[in-house]
Amino acid sequence: MAIGEFGGAPASGGPVFSNGLYWLYEMSHAALQPARAFADVTRLYLKNPLNPFSHTTYGKSVAAAAELFERSTRRYGKPDWSIDSVMVGGERAPIHVASVWERPFCRLLHFERMFCHMPRRPQPKLLIVAPMSGHYATLLRGTVETFLTNHDVYITDWVDARMVPVSEGRFDLDDYIDYVISILHFLGGDTHVVAVCQPSVPVLAATALMEADKDPYAPRSIVLMGGPIDTRVNPTAVNALAQQRGTDWFRRNVITKVPFPHPGVMRDVYPGFLQLHGFVSMNLDRHVDAHRDLFFHLVKGDGDSAQKHRTFYDEYLAVMDLTAEFYLQTVETVFVRHALPKGEMTHRGRPVDPAKIRNTALLTIEGEHDDISGVGQTEAAHRLCVNIPPERKSHYLQLGVGHYGVFNGSRFRAEAAPRIADFILSNNSQPQTVRRPLKLAAV
């Protein structure tokens, strides 16, 4: 079963899962613990340079097989950001990552740059809203590093649902929108927002609600990247199956309860291991080939290639659980009902109308070969935001990239990122309509 980036639609059918699925997963993981430990000991023994077998093809092959087994059966924890410094205006500035705002399901991280001399180029305040779709926000490490060279960067760091006690309450799509609005209030205005993939819908909704209220803290610009604004346009296999299955199918088949001893025990979730199964099954041949290549790299002693594999899969295989209510409301609102483009989306009973957006600038970015959010799905935001002046709207199609390449990689750094930076800078000091003060709302 392959799952879409929006935390929504699988690309193929699957068996009916019961609430005991998570417990079975935990038991199988625990049962393999002795085998993992034995494989790790074997690997260390056969890689010790004092062991004569470590210099033989047989010894290297067994050590490589042991590492593959251990890596294929372990649970990967949340990766570190590993961003220590960045070049800003010719100066190497150290980075201090601090949590500056926190709620049960999200922390706001600030990548504070320690300057010896303030850069001459303006450094706009940039909020990156990371996708809540199974991977941790660290998947955007390259995106953050790219923007740190000329922006004051903040990012949403979503919390694994299995780590949040049931006593903290629910978290759904309405709460997600509330969190975005609360963060923008906290940042205090003059903020630009980049929504990567899944957050495009809630960010656009939050902006529309804030503009309707004449909120002084509405963002100056929003950049929507590879997001499913209107999945009726050029639908992908992910979109089509969500429409065919319907929300009830997902509720019956992929929702389960968090088992003991996790802090979120008995919380209904869409588990990360199902999301990972979906990610892998979409490109199974590629992942099998990558692990086969790792085996041969280890046998040949190609440490650089092996380390590149480890670095990528340490990130790729680290997944988090999503709350059931967020997952199901997302599937229903975005993929099944197409509520936003049809003018039927509501937030806590209040209509969400993108036509209310007048002052916030809009940039949409898509990938030519995106197989999750098809070409045209993000650009559809321009047809909804009819009252943004044409000079404050722009669209860019990144050629030669898939979904991941929309927000990361060499083409993103060389082509898309400079366009985003220029768009933000051109709208950084744009005069806006005078707005009445708004009392900050608590989430």
C-alpha positions as CSV (number, residue, x, y, z in Angstrom):
1,M,0.0,0.0,0.0
2,A,1.6,3.2,-1.1
3,I,0.7,6.4,0.7
4,G,0.7,9.9,-0.8
5,E,2.8,12.8,0.5
6,F,-0.3,14.5,1.9
7,G,-0.7,11.7,4.4
8,G,-3.7,10.7,2.4
9,A,-4.2,8.3,-0.4
10,P,-2.6,4.9,-1.0
11,A,-1.7,4.0,-4.5
12,S,-2.9,0.4,-4.3
13,G,-5.3,-1.7,-2.3
14,G,-4.4,-3.7,0.8
15,P,-5.7,-6.0,3.4
16,V,-8.1,-5.0,6.1
17,F,-6.2,-4.0,9.3
18,S,-7.5,-4.3,12.8
19,N,-6.7,-2.3,15.9
20,G,-4.2,-5.0,16.8
21,L,-1.9,-4.2,13.9
22,Y,0.3,-1.9,15.9
23,W,0.6,-4.5,18.7
24,L,1.7,-7.1,16.1
25,Y,4.2,-4.7,14.7
26,E,5.7,-4.1,18.1
27,M,5.9,-7.8,19.0
28,S,7.6,-8.6,15.7
29,H,10.1,-5.8,16.3
30,A,10.8,-7.1,19.8
31,A,11.1,-10.7,18.5
32,L,13.8,-9.7,16.1
33,Q,15.9,-7.8,18.7
34,P,18.2,-10.8,19.5
35,A,18.8,-11.4,15.8
36,R,19.6,-7.7,15.3
37,A,22.0,-7.8,18.2
38,F,23.7,-10.9,16.8
39,A,24.0,-9.4,13.4
40,D,25.6,-6.2,14.8
41,V,28.1,-8.2,16.8
42,T,28.9,-10.3,13.7
43,R,29.4,-7.1,11.7
44,L,31.8,-5.6,14.3
45,Y,33.7,-8.8,14.6
46,L,34.3,-9.2,10.9
47,K,35.2,-5.5,10.4
48,N,37.9,-5.5,13.0
49,P,41.2,-5.0,11.2
50,L,42.9,-7.4,13.7
51,N,40.6,-10.2,12.5
52,P,42.3,-11.9,9.5
53,F,38.8,-12.8,8.1
54,S,38.1,-9.0,7.8
55,H,40.5,-8.9,4.8
56,T,38.8,-11.7,2.9
57,T,36.0,-11.5,0.5
58,Y,34.1,-14.0,2.6
59,G,34.5,-12.0,5.7
60,K,33.5,-8.7,4.0
61,S,30.4,-10.4,2.4
62,V,29.2,-11.7,5.8
63,A,29.8,-8.4,7.4
64,A,27.9,-6.6,4.7
65,A,25.0,-9.0,4.9
66,A,24.9,-8.5,8.7
67,E,24.7,-4.8,8.3
68,L,22.0,-5.0,5.7
69,F,19.9,-7.2,8.0
70,E,20.4,-4.9,11.0
71,R,19.5,-1.8,9.0
72,S,16.5,-3.4,7.4
73,T,14.9,-4.4,10.7
74,R,15.8,-1.6,13.1
75,R,13.5,1.3,14.0
76,Y,15.0,4.7,12.9
77,G,14.7,7.5,15.4
78,K,14.2,11.2,14.6
79,P,17.4,12.4,12.8
80,D,19.4,15.4,14.0
81,W,19.4,18.7,12.0
82,S,23.2,18.7,11.8
83,I,23.3,22.3,10.6
84,D,26.3,23.9,12.5
85,S,27.0,26.9,10.3
86,V,26.1,28.6,7.1
87,M,27.8,31.1,4.7
88,V,26.0,34.5,4.8
89,G,27.5,37.4,2.8
90,G,30.9,35.8,2.7
91,E,30.9,35.1,6.5
92,R,30.7,31.7,8.1
93,A,27.9,32.2,10.7
94,P,27.4,29.5,13.4
95,I,23.8,28.2,13.8
96,H,21.9,27.8,17.1
97,V,18.7,25.8,16.8
98,A,16.2,26.8,19.5
99,S,12.5,26.0,20.2
100,V,10.7,29.3,20.5
101,W,7.1,28.2,20.5
102,E,5.5,24.9,21.5
103,R,2.2,23.1,21.6
104,P,1.5,19.4,22.2
105,F,1.8,18.5,18.5
106,C,4.3,21.0,17.3
107,R,7.4,23.0,18.1
108,L,8.6,26.1,16.2
109,L,12.3,26.0,15.7
110,H,14.4,29.1,15.0
111,F,17.7,28.7,13.2
112,E,19.5,31.6,14.8
113,R,22.6,32.8,12.9
114,M,25.4,34.3,15.1
115,F,26.8,37.2,13.1
116,C,30.0,39.0,13.8
117,H,28.8,41.6,11.2
118,M,25.2,42.1,10.1
119,P,24.8,41.3,6.4
120,R,24.0,44.2,4.1
121,R,21.4,42.3,2.2
122,P,17.9,42.3,3.8
123,Q,17.2,39.1,5.7
124,P,13.4,38.6,5.5
125,K,11.6,36.5,8.2
126,L,10.8,33.1,6.7
127,L,8.5,30.5,8.1
128,I,8.8,27.1,6.5
129,V,5.7,24.9,7.2
130,A,7.0,21.3,7.0
131,P,4.7,18.6,5.8
132,M,2.9,16.5,8.4
133,S,2.8,13.4,6.2
134,G,4.9,10.7,7.9
135,H,8.5,12.0,7.7
136,Y,10.1,14.4,10.3
137,A,10.7,18.0,9.4
138,T,14.4,17.1,9.1
139,L,13.6,15.9,5.6
140,L,13.8,19.6,4.7
141,R,17.3,20.0,6.0
142,G,18.6,20.9,2.5
143,T,15.7,23.4,2.1
144,V,16.5,25.1,5.4
145,E,20.2,25.3,4.6
146,T,19.5,26.9,1.2
147,F,17.3,29.6,2.7
148,L,19.6,30.3,5.7
149,T,22.0,32.1,3.4
150,N,19.6,35.1,3.0
151,H,16.6,34.6,5.4
152,D,15.8,34.5,9.1
153,V,14.4,30.9,9.1
154,Y,11.8,29.3,11.3
155,I,10.3,25.8,10.7
156,T,7.4,23.8,12.1
157,D,8.7,20.7,13.9
158,W,5.7,18.3,14.1
159,V,5.6,15.8,17.0
160,D,5.2,12.1,16.5
161,A,1.6,11.3,17.5
162,R,2.6,8.2,19.4
163,M,4.6,10.4,21.8
164,V,1.6,12.6,22.7
165,P,-0.5,11.4,25.6
166,V,-4.2,11.0,25.0
167,S,-4.8,13.5,27.8
168,E,-3.5,16.3,25.4
169,G,-6.6,15.9,23.3
170,R,-7.2,15.6,19.6
171,F,-5.4,17.1,16.6
172,D,-7.1,17.5,13.3
173,L,-6.9,19.7,10.2
174,D,-8.7,22.6,11.9
175,D,-6.1,22.4,14.7
176,Y,-3.4,22.5,12.1
177,I,-4.8,25.7,10.7
178,D,-5.1,27.2,14.2
179,Y,-1.4,26.3,14.8
180,V,-0.3,28.1,11.7
181,I,-2.3,31.2,12.7
182,S,-0.9,31.1,16.2
183,I,2.6,30.8,14.9
184,L,2.2,33.8,12.6
185,H,0.8,35.8,15.6
186,F,3.9,34.8,17.6
187,L,6.2,35.9,14.8
188,G,4.6,39.3,14.9
189,G,4.1,40.2,11.3
190,D,6.3,40.9,8.2
191,T,6.6,37.1,7.8
192,H,6.8,35.1,4.6
193,V,5.6,31.5,4.5
194,V,6.9,28.6,2.4
195,A,4.5,25.6,2.5
196,V,6.1,22.4,1.3
197,C,3.7,19.9,-0.2
198,Q,0.9,18.9,2.2
199,P,0.7,22.2,4.2
200,S,-0.3,24.1,1.0
201,V,-4.0,23.7,1.8
202,P,-3.9,24.7,5.5
203,V,-1.5,27.6,4.8
204,L,-3.8,28.9,2.1
205,A,-6.8,28.5,4.3
206,A,-5.1,30.2,7.3
207,T,-4.1,33.1,5.1
208,A,-7.7,33.5,3.8
209,L,-9.1,33.5,7.3
210,M,-6.6,36.0,8.5
211,E,-7.1,38.3,5.5
212,A,-10.9,38.1,6.0
213,D,-10.3,39.3,9.6
214,K,-8.0,42.0,8.4
215,D,-5.4,40.4,10.7
216,P,-2.2,42.6,10.9
217,Y,-0.1,39.4,11.2
218,A,-1.2,37.8,7.9
219,P,1.9,36.8,5.9
220,R,3.4,39.2,3.4
221,S,3.8,36.3,0.9
222,I,3.1,32.6,0.7
223,V,5.0,30.1,-1.5
224,L,3.1,26.9,-2.2
225,M,5.4,24.1,-3.4
226,G,4.0,20.9,-4.9
227,G,0.8,21.1,-2.9
228,P,-2.6,19.4,-3.6
229,I,-4.8,22.6,-3.9
230,D,-7.1,21.0,-6.5
231,T,-6.5,17.3,-7.0
232,R,-9.1,17.1,-9.7
233,V,-6.5,18.7,-12.0
234,N,-4.2,16.1,-13.7
235,P,-5.0,13.5,-11.0
236,T,-2.2,11.1,-10.1
237,A,-2.7,7.4,-9.0
238,V,-2.6,8.6,-5.4
239,N,-5.5,11.0,-6.0
240,A,-7.6,8.6,-8.0
241,L,-7.5,5.8,-5.5
242,A,-8.5,8.1,-2.6
243,Q,-11.5,9.1,-4.7
244,Q,-12.4,5.5,-5.4
245,R,-11.9,4.2,-1.8
246,G,-13.5,7.0,0.2
247,T,-12.8,8.0,3.7
248,D,-14.6,5.1,5.4
249,W,-12.2,2.6,3.7
250,F,-9.2,4.4,5.2
251,R,-10.9,4.5,8.6
252,R,-11.5,0.7,8.6
253,N,-8.1,-0.3,7.1
254,V,-5.3,2.0,8.2
255,I,-6.3,3.4,11.6
256,T,-5.0,1.6,14.7
257,K,-4.2,2.4,18.3
258,V,-0.8,3.2,19.8
259,P,0.3,0.3,22.0
260,F,2.0,0.3,25.4
261,P,4.7,1.5,26.4
262,H,4.6,4.6,24.1
263,P,3.4,7.8,25.8
264,G,0.5,8.0,23.4
265,V,-0.9,4.6,24.3
266,M,-4.5,4.1,23.0
267,R,-4.4,7.1,20.8
268,D,-5.9,6.4,17.3
269,V,-3.3,7.0,14.7
270,Y,-2.2,6.3,11.1
271,P,1.1,4.6,12.0
272,G,4.3,5.7,10.4
273,F,5.3,2.1,9.5
274,L,2.3,1.9,7.1
275,Q,3.3,5.3,5.6
276,L,6.8,3.9,5.1
277,H,5.4,0.8,3.5
278,G,3.6,3.1,1.1
279,F,6.6,5.2,0.3
280,V,8.8,2.1,-0.4
281,S,6.2,0.2,-2.4
282,M,5.8,3.2,-4.8
283,N,9.4,2.7,-6.0
284,L,10.2,-0.8,-4.7
285,D,12.6,-1.7,-7.5
286,R,14.7,1.4,-6.9
287,H,15.0,0.7,-3.1
288,V,15.9,-3.0,-3.7
289,D,18.6,-1.9,-6.2
290,A,19.9,0.7,-3.7
291,H,20.3,-1.9,-0.9
292,R,21.9,-4.4,-3.4
293,D,24.4,-1.6,-4.3
294,L,25.1,-1.0,-0.6
295,F,26.1,-4.7,-0.2
296,F,28.6,-4.5,-3.1
297,H,29.9,-1.1,-1.9
298,L,30.6,-2.6,1.5
299,V,32.3,-5.7,0.1
300,K,34.5,-3.5,-2.2
301,G,35.3,-1.2,0.7
302,D,33.7,1.8,-1.1
303,G,33.1,3.8,2.2
304,D,32.0,7.0,0.6
305,S,29.2,5.4,-1.5
306,A,28.1,3.3,1.5
307,Q,28.0,6.4,3.7
308,K,25.8,8.3,1.2
309,H,23.4,5.3,1.3
310,R,23.3,5.4,5.1
311,T,22.8,9.1,5.3
312,F,19.8,9.0,2.8
313,Y,18.1,6.0,4.4
314,D,18.6,7.1,8.0
315,E,16.4,10.0,7.0
316,Y,14.1,8.2,4.6
317,L,13.3,5.3,7.0
318,A,12.6,7.6,10.0
319,V,8.8,8.0,10.2
320,M,6.3,9.3,12.6
321,D,2.6,8.5,13.3
322,L,-0.2,10.9,12.4
323,T,-3.3,11.4,14.5
324,A,-6.3,9.5,13.0
325,E,-8.5,12.6,13.0
326,F,-6.0,14.7,11.1
327,Y,-5.4,12.0,8.6
328,L,-9.0,11.2,7.9
329,Q,-10.1,14.9,7.8
330,T,-7.3,15.5,5.3
331,V,-8.4,12.6,3.1
332,E,-12.0,13.7,3.2
333,T,-11.4,17.5,2.7
334,V,-8.6,17.4,0.1
335,F,-8.8,14.2,-1.9
336,V,-12.5,13.1,-1.7
337,R,-14.6,16.2,-1.5
338,H,-12.2,18.7,-3.1
339,A,-13.7,21.2,-0.6
340,L,-11.2,24.1,-1.1
341,P,-11.4,24.5,-4.9
342,K,-15.2,23.9,-4.8
343,G,-15.7,26.7,-2.2
344,E,-17.0,24.2,0.4
345,M,-14.1,24.1,2.9
346,T,-14.8,25.3,6.4
347,H,-12.7,25.9,9.5
348,R,-14.7,25.3,12.7
349,G,-17.9,25.9,10.7
350,R,-16.6,29.1,9.1
351,P,-16.3,29.3,5.3
352,V,-12.7,29.4,3.9
353,D,-12.7,31.8,1.0
354,P,-9.3,32.4,-0.8
355,A,-10.9,35.4,-2.6
356,K,-10.5,37.3,0.7
357,I,-6.8,37.3,0.1
358,R,-5.8,40.8,-1.2
359,N,-2.6,41.8,0.4
360,T,-0.6,38.6,0.6
361,A,1.5,37.8,-2.4
362,L,1.3,34.3,-3.9
363,L,4.0,32.1,-5.6
364,T,3.3,28.5,-6.7
365,I,6.0,26.0,-7.7
366,E,5.5,22.6,-9.3
367,G,7.7,19.8,-10.5
368,E,7.4,18.6,-14.1
369,H,7.5,14.9,-13.1
370,D,5.7,15.1,-9.8
371,D,3.8,11.8,-9.4
372,I,2.1,12.8,-6.1
373,S,0.8,16.3,-6.8
374,G,0.3,16.5,-10.5
375,V,1.2,19.5,-12.6
376,G,-1.6,22.1,-12.3
377,Q,-2.8,21.1,-8.8
378,T,-0.8,23.8,-7.0
379,E,-1.2,26.4,-9.8
380,A,-4.9,26.1,-9.2
381,A,-4.4,28.4,-6.2
382,H,-4.2,31.4,-8.6
383,R,-7.8,30.7,-9.8
384,L,-9.0,30.8,-6.2
385,C,-7.1,33.9,-5.1
386,V,-8.8,36.2,-7.6
387,N,-8.3,39.4,-5.7
388,I,-4.5,39.3,-5.4
389,P,-3.1,41.8,-7.9
390,P,-1.5,40.1,-11.0
391,E,1.9,41.7,-10.2
392,R,1.9,40.0,-6.8
393,K,1.2,36.5,-8.2
394,S,3.6,34.2,-10.0
395,H,3.9,30.5,-11.0
396,Y,7.1,28.5,-11.7
397,L,7.3,25.0,-13.2
398,Q,10.6,23.3,-12.3
399,L,11.6,21.1,-15.3
400,G,13.1,17.7,-14.9
401,V,12.2,17.0,-11.3
402,G,9.8,14.9,-9.4
403,H,8.0,15.6,-6.1
404,Y,11.2,15.6,-3.9
405,G,13.0,17.8,-6.4
406,V,10.5,20.5,-6.0
407,F,12.0,21.5,-2.6
408,N,15.4,19.9,-2.5
409,G,18.4,18.9,-4.6
410,S,20.7,20.7,-7.0
411,R,18.0,22.0,-9.3
412,F,16.1,23.4,-6.4
413,R,19.2,25.2,-5.1
414,A,20.2,26.5,-8.6
415,E,16.8,27.4,-10.1
416,A,13.8,27.4,-7.8
417,A,15.4,28.8,-4.6
418,P,16.7,32.1,-6.2
419,R,13.3,32.7,-7.7
420,I,11.7,32.3,-4.3
421,A,14.3,34.6,-2.7
422,D,13.7,37.3,-5.3
423,F,9.9,36.9,-4.9
424,I,10.1,37.3,-1.2
425,L,12.4,40.2,-1.3
426,S,10.3,42.0,-3.9
427,N,7.3,41.7,-1.5
428,N,9.1,42.3,1.7
429,S,8.4,46.0,1.9
430,Q,5.3,46.1,-0.2
431,P,2.8,48.5,1.5
432,Q,-0.3,46.8,2.8
433,T,-3.8,47.9,3.6
434,V,-4.1,49.4,7.1
435,R,-5.6,46.7,9.3
436,R,-7.3,47.0,12.6
437,P,-5.3,45.5,15.6
438,L,-6.3,42.0,16.5
439,K,-6.1,40.4,19.9
440,L,-3.9,37.3,19.8
441,A,-5.9,34.1,20.0
442,A,-4.7,31.2,22.2
443,V,-4.6,27.8,20.7
